[in-house]
């Protein structure tokens, strides 16, 4: 499925060797595809892969649930969309959090405490 640039969000330049924790979150005005009467968006369609992007290479489809973390590995790009046949009644927004994660099963990396704080 090819989506126009206006109908998708594309994140590039991920490191395929780095695992990422990906979470889609509601904003103060959650996304609605059928106006407020239709209820908030609970899932977002994702496509990820390696190479230049979805225009040039095949990807793997995933379904991201709002508020539920997902571990993504082996990707250099991530595309998100919620296909809709009537874009005019969409409202609100979603926030995407993508952060590097440790290897599966490894403890989180230790970060030094900020200056002026005390760690027991």
PAZAPA-4460 file (N, C-alpha, C; in steps of 0.05 Angstrom, whole numbers, plus 32768, in hexadecimal, padded with zeros to 4 digits):
% residues 120
    n_x    n_y    n_z   ca_x   ca_y   ca_z    c_x    c_y    c_z   seq   type   mol
   8011   7FE9   8000   8000   8000   8000   8012   8019   8000     1      X     A
   800E   802A   7FEE   801D   8043   7FEC   800B   805A   7FF7     2      X     A
   8017   8068   800A   8008   807E   8016   8015   8098   800E     3      X     A
   8005   80AD   800A   8011   80C7   8004   801F   80D1   801D     4      X     A
   8031   80E4   801A   8040   80EF   8030   802E   80FC   8045     5      X     A
   8017   8107   803C   8005   8114   804E   7FF5   8100   8060     6      X     A
   7FF4   80E7   8057   7FE4   80D3   8065   7FF4   80C0   8077     7      X     A
   800E   80C7   807C   801F   80B5   808C   8033   80C6   809B     8      X     A
   8040   80B8   80AD   8057   80C3   80BB   806E   80B0   80B7     9      X     A
   8085   80BA   80AE   809C   80A9   80A8   80B4   80B2   80B8    10      X     A
   80BF   809F   80C8   80D7   80A4   80D7   80EE   8095   80CA    11      X     A
   8103   80A3   80C3   811A   8097   80B5   8133   8098   80C7    12      X     A
   8148   808C   80BD   8162   808C   80CA   8164   807E   80E5    13      X     A
   8153   8069   80E8   8157   8058   80FF   816F   8046   80F9    14      X     A
   817B   803C   810E   8192   802A   810C   8188   800E   810E    15      X     A
   818B   7FFE   80F9   8181   7FE2   80F8   818D   7FD1   810E    16      X     A
   81A4   7FD8   8118   81B1   7FC8   812D   81A6   7FCF   8149    17      X     A
   8197   7FE5   814C   818E   7FEE   8166   8170   7FE6   8169    18      X     A
   816A   7FD9   817F   814D   7FD5   8185   8141   7FEF   8190    19      X     A
   8128   7FF4   8189   811A   800C   8192   8100   8004   81A0    20      X     A
   80FA   8013   81B5   80DF   8011   81C1   80CE   8027   81B4    21      X     A
   80B7   801F   81A9   80A5   8030   819A   808A   8031   81A9    22      X     A
   8081   8049   81AE   8066   804C   81BB   8057   8062   81AE    23      X     A
   803F   805D   81A6   802D   8072   819C   801B   807A   81B3    24      X     A
   801A   8094   81B9   800B   809D   81D0   7FF6   80B2   81C7    25      X     A
   7FE0   80B3   81D6   7FCD   80C8   81D2   7FD9   80E3   81DA    26      X     A
   7FCF   80F9   81CE   7FD6   8114   81D6   7FBE   811E   81E7    27      X     A
   7FBF   8137   81EE   7FA9   8143   81FD   7F8F   8142   81ED    28      X     A
   7F91   8141   81D3   7F7A   813E   81C1   7F7F   8125   81B1    29      X     A
   7F76   810D   81BA   7F7B   80F4   81AC   7F71   80F5   818F    30      X     A
   7F7E   80E5   817E   7F77   80E4   8162   7F5C   80D6   815E    31      X     A
   7F4C   80E0   814C   7F32   80D5   8144   7F31   80D4   8126    32      X     A
   7F29   80BE   811A   7F26   80BD   80FD   7F0A   80C2   80F3    33      X     A
   7EF7   80C2   8105   7EDB   80C7   80FD   7ECF   80DD   810E    34      X     A
   7EE0   80F1   8114   7ED7   8106   8126   7ED4   80FB   8142    35      X     A
   7ECC   810C   8155   7ECA   8104   8171   7EB4   80EF   8175    36      X     A
   7EA0   80ED   8164   7E8B   80D9   8166   7E96   80BD   8161    37      X     A
   7EAC   80BB   8152   7EB7   80A1   814A   7EC9   8094   815E    38      X     A
   7ED1   80A3   8173   7EE2   8097   8187   7EFF   809B   8180    39      X     A
   7F11   8099   8193   7F2E   809D   818E   7F3A   8086   817F    40      X     A
   7F50   808C   8171   7F60   8078   8163   7F6E   8067   8178    41      X     A
   7F6C   804D   8176   7F79   803B   8189   7F90   802B   817D    42      X     A
   7F92   802B   8162   7FA7   801C   8155   7FB1   802C   813D    43      X     A
   7FCB   8028   8137   7FD7   8035   8121   7FE5   801F   8110    44      X     A
   7FE3   8021   80F6   7FF0   800E   80E4   800D   8017   80E0    45      X     A
   801F   8005   80E4   803C   800A   80E1   8048   7FF9   80CB    46      X     A
   805C   8003   80BF   806B   7FF5   80AB   8088   7FFC   80B0    47      X     A
   8099   7FE8   80B3   80B6   7FED   80B8   80C7   7FDB   80A6    48      X     A
   80DF   7FE5   80A1   80F1   7FD5   8090   810D   7FE2   808F    49      X     A
   811D   7FD8   807D   8138   7FE2   807A   813A   7FEF   805E    50      X     A
   814F   7FFE   805A   8153   800B   8040   814B   8028   8042    51      X     A
   8145   8034   802B   813E   8050   8029   8123   8057   8034    52      X     A
   8110   8046   8033   80F5   804B   803D   80E1   803B   802E    53      X     A
   80C7   803F   8035   80B2   802E   8029   80AF   8031   800B    54      X     A
   80B8   8048   8000   80B6   804C   7FE3   80C9   8039   7FD4    55      X     A
   80E0   8032   7FE1   80F5   8023   7FD3   80F8   8007   7FDC    56      X     A
   80ED   7FFF   7FF3   80F1   7FE4   7FFD   80D8   7FDA   800B    57      X     A
   80D5   7FC0   800B   80BF   7FB3   8019   80C1   7FB6   8037    58      X     A
   80AB   7FB4   8045   80AC   7FB6   8062   809B   7FA1   806F    59      X     A
   809A   7FA2   8089   808A   7F90   8099   8074   7FA0   80A7    60      X     A
   805B   7F96   80A5   8045   7FA4   80B1   8043   7F9C   80CF    61      X     A
   803C   7FB0   80DF   8037   7FAC   80FC   8020   7FBC   8104    62      X     A
   8013   7FB5   811A   7FFD   7FC5   8124   8006   7FCF   8140    63      X     A
   8007   7FE9   8143   800F   7FF5   815D   7FF5   7FFE   816B    64      X     A
   7FF3   7FF6   8184   7FDD   7FFE   8195   7FE5   8016   81A5    65      X     A
   7FD3   802A   81A6   7FD9   8043   81B5   7FDE   803B   81D2    66      X     A
   7FF5   8045   81DC   7FFC   8040   81F8   800B   8026   81FE    67      X     A
   800E   8015   81EA   801B   7FFB   81EE   8036   7FFB   81E1    68      X     A
   804C   7FF8   81F1   8067   7FF8   81E5   806B   7FE0   81D3    69      X     A
   807C   7FE5   81BF   8084   7FD0   81AC   80A2   7FD2   81A8    70      X     A
   80B0   7FBB   81A8   80CC   7FBB   81A2   80D0   7FB7   8184    71      X     A
   80DE   7FC9   8178   80E4   7FC9   815B   8101   7FC4   8157    72      X     A
   8108   7FB1   8146   8124   7FAB   8141   8129   7FA5   8124    73      X     A
   8141   7FAC   811A   8148   7FA6   80FF   813C   7FB8   80EA    74      X     A
   8135   7FD1   80F2   8128   7FE4   80DF   8138   7FFD   80DC    75      X     A
   8138   8009   80C4   8144   8023   80BF   812F   8038   80BB    76      X     A
   8115   8030   80B9   8100   8043   80B6   80E6   8037   80C1    77      X     A
   80D4   8049   80C9   80BA   8041   80D4   80A5   8055   80C9    78      X     A
   8090   804A   80BD   807A   805A   80B2   8061   8054   80C2    79      X     A
   8052   8069   80C9   8039   8066   80D8   8023   8073   80C9    80      X     A
   800B   8067   80CB   7FF3   8072   80BE   7FDA   8065   80CB    81      X     A
   7FC4   8072   80C9   7FAB   8065   80CE   7F99   806B   80B5    82      X     A
   7F9B   8058   80A1   7F8C   805D   8088   7F6F   8063   808E    83      X     A
   7F64   8076   807F   7F49   8080   8084   7F3E   8089   8069    84      X     A
   7F25   8082   8064   7F19   808A   804A   7F0E   80A6   804A    85      X     A
   7F0E   80B4   8060   7F03   80CF   8062   7F14   80DF   8074    86      X     A
   7F29   80EC   806A   7F3C   80FB   807A   7F31   8115   8086    87      X     A
   7F1C   8120   807B   7F13   813A   8083   7F08   813A   80A0    88      X     A
   7EFF   8124   80AA   7EF3   8124   80C5   7F07   811B   80DB    89      X     A
   7F21   8118   80D4   7F35   8110   80E8   7F3B   8128   80FA    90      X     A
   7F41   8122   8113   7F48   8137   8126   7F5B   812C   813B    91      X     A
   7F67   813E   814B   7F79   8135   8161   7F94   812D   8157    92      X     A
   7FA3   811F   8168   7FBD   8117   8160   7FC8   8100   8172    93      X     A
   7FDE   80F5   8169   7FEC   80E0   8178   8009   80E8   817B    94      X     A
   8016   80DE   818E   8033   80E3   8192   8042   80C9   818F    95      X     A
   8059   80CA   8182   8069   80B2   817E   8083   80B5   818F    96      X     A
   8088   80A1   81A0   80A1   80A0   81AF   80B2   8089   81A5    97      X     A
   80CA   808F   819D   80DD   807A   8193   80F7   807F   81A3    98      X     A
   80FF   806A   81B2   8118   806D   81C1   8128   8053   81BF    99      X     A
   8143   8056   81BD   8154   803E   81BC   8150   802E   81D5   100      X     A
   8150   8014   81D2   814D   8001   81E8   8165   7FEF   81EA   101      X     A
   8169   7FE4   8201   817F   7FD0   8204   8178   7FB7   81F5   102      X     A
   818B   7FA5   81F1   8186   7F8C   81E4   8171   7F7C   81F5   103      X     A
   8160   7F6C   81E8   814C   7F5D   81F7   8159   7F4E   820E   104      X     A
   814D   7F50   8226   8157   7F42   823D   816D   7F50   824C   105      X     A
   8178   7F66   8241   818D   7F74   824F   8182   7F89   8261   106      X     A
   8190   7F8F   8277   8186   7FA4   8289   8188   7FBF   827C   107      X     A
   8178   7FD3   8284   817A   7FEE   8279   8195   7FF9   827F   108      X     A
   819F   800A   826D   81B9   8016   8271   81B7   802A   8288   109      X     A
   81CD   802B   8298   81CD   803E   82AE   81D6   8059   82A5   110      X     A
   81C7   806D   82AD   81CE   8088   82A6   81D7   8097   82BF   111      X     A
   81EB   80A8   82BD   81F3   80B7   82D5   81DD   80C9   82DF   112      X     A
   81DC   80CD   82F9   81C8   80DE   8305   81CE   80FB   82FD   113      X     A
   81BA   810B   82F8   81BF   8128   82F2   81CD   8135   8309   114      X     A
   81DD   814A   8303   81EA   8159   8318   81D6   8163   832D   115      X     A
   81DF   8162   8346   81CE   816C   835B   81BA   8158   8366   116      X     A
   81BA   813F   835C   81A8   812B   8366   81B8   8116   8376   117      X     A
   81AA   8108   8387   81B7   80F4   8398   81AA   80D9   8392   118      X     A
   81BB   80C5   838C   81B1   80AA   8388   81B7   8099   83A0   119      X     A
   81A4   808D   83AE   81A9   807D   83C6   81B9   8064   83C0   120      X     A
***
